[in-house]
């Protein structure tokens, strides 16, 4: 699973306005011939990214090449159930990647068009955002 090797601060403050606007970087295919592009803003957890990657690898039978264009670097905390207000910030539960509309999440190459698009479609089913399949053609 993806997570940072080292972080300066273990717990971040919540970022306001992180879901506004569109992405300006990472919006075009840079490596592969086919890609999966987001249509809405959301947080994608490291577990969801890993589940999508496994779905692609399973469908393609380890053929072709896959690029993951997002990285979960924002820590998420959560308090245990039935704990009263106050008493500090919750414990770290995982990492997320914040994506905005237009961001390319996965790219794939080295496969025929129909199997590449089917692999990306299976990966999209594991993600909490609406996506679109894009190609260089």
PAVEXKOL-526090 format. One record per residue (C-alpha): residue number from 1; residue in one letter; y, x, z. Coordinates in pm, 1 decimal, padded with zeros to 6 digits. Each point is the difference from the previous one (the first is absolute). Layout:
N
nr, rest, yy, xx, zz
NUM, A, Y, X, Z;
...
***
This chain:
137
nr, rest, yy, xx, zz
1, X, 00000.0, 00000.0, 00000.0;
2, X, 00353.6, 00118.0, -00070.0;
3, X, 00235.0, 00099.7, 00281.3;
4, X, 00252.6, 00279.8, 00054.8;
5, X, -00129.1, 00334.4, 00125.4;
6, X, 00296.5, 00044.9, 00229.5;
7, X, 00298.4, -00217.5, 00090.8;
8, X, 00327.5, 00085.7, 00168.4;
9, X, 00015.3, -00329.6, 00188.0;
10, X, -00312.8, -00190.7, 00100.0;
11, X, 00172.8, -00338.7, 00018.1;
12, X, 00275.7, -00110.2, -00239.2;
13, X, 00263.4, -00262.7, 00052.9;
14, X, -00029.2, -00305.8, -00220.7;
15, X, 00195.7, 00048.4, -00319.8;
16, X, 00232.3, -00285.7, -00088.4;
17, X, 00043.0, -00093.3, -00363.5;
18, X, -00299.1, 00195.1, -00126.7;
19, X, -00113.3, -00293.6, -00215.4;
20, X, 00326.6, -00039.8, -00192.3;
21, X, 00035.5, 00082.3, -00368.0;
22, X, -00231.6, 00166.0, -00247.2;
23, X, -00157.3, 00343.6, -00006.4;
24, X, 00179.2, 00254.8, -00216.0;
25, X, -00256.5, 00279.4, 00025.8;
26, X, -00367.3, -00021.8, -00088.1;
27, X, 00048.1, -00292.2, -00238.5;
28, X, -00148.9, 00154.5, -00316.0;
29, X, -00346.6, 00128.1, -00082.4;
30, X, 00005.5, 00376.2, 00055.2;
31, X, -00365.8, 00106.8, -00008.6;
32, X, -00245.1, -00260.3, -00130.4;
33, X, -00015.7, -00243.1, -00287.4;
34, X, -00025.8, -00314.3, 00215.7;
35, X, 00160.4, -00092.6, 00329.9;
36, X, 00048.6, -00263.4, 00267.7;
37, X, 00364.3, -00097.1, 00063.8;
38, X, 00130.7, -00206.0, 00293.3;
39, X, 00200.6, -00317.4, -00054.7;
40, X, 00110.1, -00054.1, 00361.1;
41, X, 00099.2, 00199.6, 00307.7;
42, X, -00245.9, 00053.8, 00282.5;
43, X, -00167.2, 00247.0, 00230.8;
44, X, -00337.2, 00129.2, -00117.7;
45, X, -00219.7, 00145.5, 00271.9;
46, X, -00211.1, 00313.2, -00033.7;
47, X, -00313.2, -00217.3, 00031.8;
48, X, 00107.2, -00218.8, -00293.8;
49, X, 00069.7, 00305.2, -00217.0;
50, X, -00343.3, 00141.9, 00086.3;
51, X, -00174.6, -00332.1, -00073.8;
52, X, 00170.7, -00014.2, -00341.2;
53, X, -00093.7, 00361.0, -00075.5;
54, X, -00363.5, -00070.4, 00089.6;
55, X, -00003.9, -00310.5, -00221.6;
56, X, 00123.4, 00208.3, -00295.0;
57, X, -00250.4, 00281.2, 00066.9;
58, X, -00287.9, -00246.9, 00034.7;
59, X, 00083.2, -00182.8, -00322.0;
60, X, 00061.2, 00310.7, -00210.4;
61, X, -00314.5, 00174.1, 00132.8;
62, X, 00216.7, 00307.1, 00069.8;
63, X, 00101.3, 00028.6, -00365.2;
64, X, 00359.3, 00056.3, -00104.0;
65, X, 00282.2, 00123.4, 00220.9;
66, X, 00198.7, -00200.5, 00255.3;
67, X, 00343.4, 00080.4, 00142.2;
68, X, 00131.1, -00163.4, 00318.0;
69, X, 00378.3, -00011.9, -00032.1;
70, X, 00086.2, -00121.2, 00351.4;
71, X, -00056.3, 00162.2, 00337.7;
72, X, -00004.4, -00173.3, 00341.3;
73, X, 00243.9, 00203.9, 00207.6;
74, X, 00169.4, -00265.6, 00216.3;
75, X, -00165.1, -00047.6, 00341.4;
76, X, -00060.5, -00353.9, 00128.9;
77, X, -00031.9, -00080.9, 00369.2;
78, X, -00142.7, -00303.2, 00175.1;
79, X, -00020.9, -00109.1, 00361.2;
80, X, -00333.8, -00114.2, 00140.1;
81, X, -00061.7, -00374.9, 00038.5;
82, X, 00128.2, -00182.4, 00308.1;
83, X, 00254.4, 00266.0, 00093.9;
84, X, 00339.5, -00115.5, 00126.8;
85, X, 00332.0, 00089.4, -00157.5;
86, X, 00147.7, 00334.7, 00091.7;
87, X, -00206.8, 00297.9, 00116.1;
88, X, 00079.3, 00204.6, -00309.9;
89, X, -00110.6, 00021.5, -00358.6;
90, X, -00360.5, -00067.7, -00101.8;
91, X, -00264.9, 00247.5, -00101.6;
92, X, -00038.8, 00138.2, -00351.1;
93, X, -00248.0, -00210.6, -00201.3;
94, X, 00032.9, 00147.9, -00347.8;
95, X, 00221.1, 00099.9, -00289.6;
96, X, 00149.6, -00202.4, -00283.8;
97, X, 00168.1, 00065.8, -00332.9;
98, X, 00305.1, -00215.7, -00071.9;
99, X, 00010.0, -00110.6, -00363.9;
100, X, 00269.0, -00185.7, -00191.2;
101, X, -00032.3, -00188.6, -00329.8;
102, X, -00060.6, 00229.3, -00297.4;
103, X, -00191.7, 00272.7, 00180.4;
104, X, -00316.4, 00137.3, -00162.5;
105, X, -00280.5, 00007.0, 00258.5;
106, X, -00300.5, 00128.0, -00196.8;
107, X, -00043.8, 00169.1, -00336.5;
108, X, -00326.9, 00048.2, -00184.0;
109, X, -00101.0, 00192.3, -00310.9;
110, X, -00311.4, 00115.0, -00184.3;
111, X, -00156.0, -00347.3, -00034.7;
112, X, -00007.1, -00265.3, -00271.4;
113, X, 00279.0, -00257.4, 00025.7;
114, X, -00215.6, -00294.0, 00110.0;
115, X, -00177.4, 00187.7, 00281.2;
116, X, 00322.2, 00166.1, 00121.3;
117, X, 00178.7, -00335.2, 00023.0;
118, X, -00298.4, -00161.3, 00174.4;
119, X, -00009.0, 00282.1, 00256.6;
120, X, 00371.4, -00044.4, 00069.6;
121, X, -00045.7, -00377.4, 00025.5;
122, X, -00266.5, 00051.2, 00267.1;
123, X, 00232.5, 00238.2, 00185.7;
124, X, 00284.3, -00253.7, -00015.3;
125, X, -00218.3, -00254.2, 00180.1;
126, X, -00003.3, 00228.4, 00305.9;
127, X, 00380.3, 00025.9, 00022.6;
128, X, 00247.5, -00237.5, 00173.0;
129, X, 00249.2, 00004.3, -00290.9;
130, X, 00018.1, -00166.6, -00339.1;
131, X, -00059.1, 00258.0, -00270.8;
132, X, 00007.8, 00044.3, -00376.2;
133, X, -00223.1, 00217.4, -00217.8;
134, X, 00204.3, 00237.1, -00216.3;
135, X, -00094.6, 00242.5, -00276.4;
136, X, 00164.0, 00263.5, -00216.5;
137, X, -00065.6, -00198.3, -00318.4;
***
